[in-house]
């Protein structure tokens, strides 16, 4: 699986969790949030450690990568804040909604702008190798951060 396929799979997995949040009662959202957090922690880790540094080597991708890093910083802030809230906090649902909106926007930018540019710049072999590296790093991350260490 190449790097872009791997990231799109992650995006799809998180989107399915978002759809479950929208389709369930608020009482089920904390448990779904834990799954969302676990997926996003692993996803942002491999993007920041492997994917983005490779992209930053290309001048024409630098701006979109820097924007992606900033969006990750914002998402991580929301993830930390949500993890520290109790389910019955009045802030939990609004923060979860904003997180979902931010992530959806981020995914649309990556898939609509970043990935097409990446496909033009990097050949299939490079993307395949990046994908292998990212998949291995993701496994290691999940092993060393079970449930992203909870909080």
C-alpha positions in Angstrom: 0.0 0.0 0.0 1.4 3.4 -0.9 1.6 6.3 1.5 -1.5 8.1 0.0 -3.6 4.9 0.1 -2.6 4.4 3.8 -3.5 7.9 4.7 -6.8 7.8 2.9 -7.7 4.5 4.7 -7.0 6.4 8.0 -9.2 9.2 6.8 -12.0 6.8 5.9 -11.8 5.0 9.3 -12.0 8.3 11.2 -14.9 9.5 9.0 -16.8 6.3 9.8 -16.3 7.1 13.5 -17.6 10.6 12.9 -20.7 9.2 11.2 -21.3 7.0 14.3 -21.0 10.0 16.5 -23.6 11.8 14.4 -25.9 8.7 14.5 -25.7 7.9 18.2 -26.9 9.4 21.5 -24.6 11.7 23.4 -24.0 9.0 26.1 -22.1 6.9 23.6 -19.8 9.8 22.4 -17.1 9.5 25.0 -16.3 5.9 24.0 -16.4 6.8 20.3 -14.1 9.8 21.1 -11.5 7.4 22.6 -11.4 5.5 19.3 -11.2 8.7 17.3 -8.4 9.9 19.5 -6.5 6.7 19.1 -6.8 6.8 15.3 -5.9 10.5 15.1 -2.9 10.2 17.4 -1.4 7.4 15.3 -2.3 9.2 12.0 -0.8 12.6 13.0 2.3 10.8 14.3 3.1 9.1 11.0 2.3 12.2 9.0 4.6 14.4 11.1 7.4 11.9 11.5 7.6 10.4 8.0 5.2 11.9 5.4 5.5 15.6 6.0 9.3 15.7 6.3 9.6 13.9 3.0 7.1 16.4 1.4 8.9 19.4 2.9 12.0 18.5 0.9 10.0 19.8 -2.2 9.8 23.6 -2.2 6.4 23.6 -3.9 4.8 21.5 -1.1 6.3 23.5 1.8 3.4 25.9 2.3 0.7 23.1 2.3 2.8 21.0 4.7 3.3 23.9 7.1 -0.5 24.5 7.1 -1.1 20.8 7.7 1.3 20.8 10.7 -0.5 23.8 12.1 -3.9 22.1 11.7 -2.4 19.0 13.5 -1.3 21.3 16.4 -4.9 22.6 16.7 -6.4 19.1 16.5 -4.0 17.8 19.2 -5.1 20.7 21.5 -8.7 19.7 21.1 -7.9 16.0 21.6 -6.1 16.8 24.9 -8.9 19.0 26.1 -11.6 16.5 25.2 -9.7 13.7 26.8 -9.6 15.6 30.0 -13.3 16.5 30.0 -15.9 14.3 31.6 -18.7 13.1 29.3 -21.2 15.2 31.2 -19.2 18.4 30.8 -21.2 21.0 28.8 -18.0 21.6 26.8 -17.6 18.0 25.6 -20.2 17.9 22.8 -19.3 21.4 21.3 -15.6 20.6 21.4 -16.2 17.2 19.7 -18.2 18.9 17.0 -15.5 21.5 16.3 -12.8 18.8 16.3 -14.9 16.8 13.7 -15.4 19.9 11.5 -11.6 20.8 11.7 -10.6 17.2 10.8 -13.1 17.0 8.0 -11.6 20.3 6.6 -8.1 19.0 7.0 -8.9 15.8 5.2 -10.6 17.7 2.3 -7.4 19.8 1.9 -5.1 16.9 2.0 -7.1 14.8 -0.4 -8.1 17.7 -2.7 -4.9 19.7 -2.8 -1.9 18.0 -1.2 -2.3 14.4 -2.5 -2.7 15.3 -6.2 0.5 17.5 -5.9 2.3 14.6 -4.2 1.4 12.2 -6.9 2.8 14.5 -9.5 6.1 15.0 -7.7 6.8 11.5 -6.3 6.9 8.3 -8.4 4.9 5.2 -7.4 8.0 3.4 -6.0 8.8 6.3 -3.7 5.1 6.4 -2.5 5.1 2.6 -2.0 8.3 2.8 0.1 7.0 5.7 2.2 3.8 3.7 2.7 5.8 0.7 4.0 7.8 2.9 6.4 4.6 4.7 7.6 2.7 1.4 8.2 5.6 0.0 10.2 5.9 3.2 12.3 2.1 3.2 12.8 2.3 -0.3 14.2 5.1 0.6 16.5 3.3 3.7 17.7 0.1 1.8 18.5 2.1 -0.8 20.4 4.0 1.8 22.5 0.9 4.0 23.0 -2.0 1.7 23.7 -5.2 3.8 23.3 -2.7 6.6 23.0 -1.9 6.2 26.7 -5.5 7.0 27.5 -5.0 10.7 28.2 
